[in-house]
Amino acid sequence: MATGIVQSYQADHGYGLITPDDDGPALYVYYDSIVAADGGDRTLVEGQRVEFDPTEQEGRRVAERVRRPE
């Protein structure tokens, strides 16, 4: 599991970017990849700390199973 900060998130488009703590390149994050605790809000805000599983899809670094740290 990796951690990082939400760089940007466009709720109306359903995607954004996460800057990982390991100083690697930014990862794309998509609405469908956000895990909401107890069925809550699945949006992200700039500057928010998150945990995620880094993957690669179609040549892009993507964050999967994105969640707020507990």
C-alpha positions in Angstrom: 0.0 0.0 0.0 1.3 3.4 -0.9 0.5 6.9 0.4 0.3 10.3 -1.2 -1.5 13.6 -1.5 -4.3 14.5 -3.9 -2.8 16.9 -6.4 -6.0 17.7 -8.1 -9.5 16.1 -8.6 -12.2 17.1 -11.1 -15.4 15.7 -9.6 -17.4 16.7 -12.6 -15.1 14.6 -14.8 -14.5 11.9 -12.3 -10.7 11.8 -12.3 -7.6 13.5 -10.9 -4.0 13.1 -9.9 -2.2 11.8 -6.8 1.4 12.8 -5.9 3.0 9.7 -4.2 5.1 10.2 -1.1 7.9 8.2 -2.8 8.7 11.1 -5.1 7.7 9.1 -8.1 5.6 10.4 -11.0 1.9 11.4 -10.4 -0.7 8.7 -10.7 -4.2 9.1 -12.3 -7.1 8.4 -10.0 -10.6 7.7 -11.3 -13.9 7.9 -9.5 -14.5 4.1 -9.7 -11.2 3.5 -7.9 -12.2 5.5 -4.8 -13.3 3.3 -1.8 -15.7 5.1 0.5 -16.0 4.0 4.1 -19.5 3.0 5.0 -20.8 4.0 1.6 -19.9 7.6 2.1 -18.7 10.3 -0.2 -16.4 9.1 -3.0 -14.9 12.5 -3.9 -11.4 13.7 -3.2 -10.1 17.2 -2.4 -6.8 18.8 -3.3 -4.3 18.4 -0.5 -6.0 15.4 1.0 -3.8 12.5 2.2 -4.8 9.1 0.7 -3.7 5.4 0.6 -3.8 3.5 -2.6 -2.5 0.5 -4.6 -0.3 1.7 -7.5 -0.9 -0.1 -10.8 -0.3 0.5 -14.5 -3.0 0.6 -17.1 -2.4 1.2 -20.8 1.0 2.7 -20.1 -0.3 5.1 -17.3 0.4 4.9 -13.6 -3.0 4.6 -11.9 -4.0 4.5 -8.3 -6.5 1.7 -7.4 -8.5 1.1 -4.2 -7.9 4.7 -3.1 -9.0 5.4 0.5 -8.5 7.9 3.3 -6.1 6.7 5.9 -7.7 5.5 9.1 
